[in-house]
Amino acid sequence: MKLISKILVVIGTILMLFGFITFLQGSAFLGVGYPVNYFHAAISFLLLALCLELVWKSKKKE
């Protein structure tokens, strides 16, 4: 579960980087015209990673 969480964090970070590139470029990057779309997807991945970490830590305590 910890490995899956780390993979999700990497995916979220890459999506945030794509959003930043789109913002700086001022035009569509990979067919997505608005940087906020990348950030919305990144937040989903990062929240899922956070939830998995919390579940993993609660299971570890038991």
Order of alpha helices (4+ residues) and beta strands (2+ residues): alpha-alpha
